[in-house]
Amino acid sequence: MKCGNYDLTIFIELFQILYAEHLRTNGIPLETFGYSLSGGLDLDQNGYPDLMIGAYDVDTVVLLRARPIINITTSVEPAANLQNIDPSRMGCAKHPNANYTWQANFIC
């Protein structure tokens, strides 16, 4: 999807695949994992949901801790330029007849 000169592509392909043989628990390499999953809890209290994966062949679980990979600080100046987004309003200034709702933010 394009808006002006900007490409607004949403990537659906996988960027990270976890293989059991790349992980170790207590020095023991894993052969299999994923029989049971538990996620959505922040076990290390860093503000990100972690994932526990059962490794039945070594009778244990593996904790995969989530962490930020990028930090972004935003601001709108002057504050009068800040506007609410109306999700029922379709289109944008450059494409007012578009049949989708979206917002673009440009970072410099």
Secondary structure by P-SEA (a helix, b strand, c coil): cccccccccccccccbbbbccccccccccccccccccccccccccccbbbbbbbbccccbbbbbbbbbcbbbbbbbcccccbbbbccccccccccccccccbbbbbcc
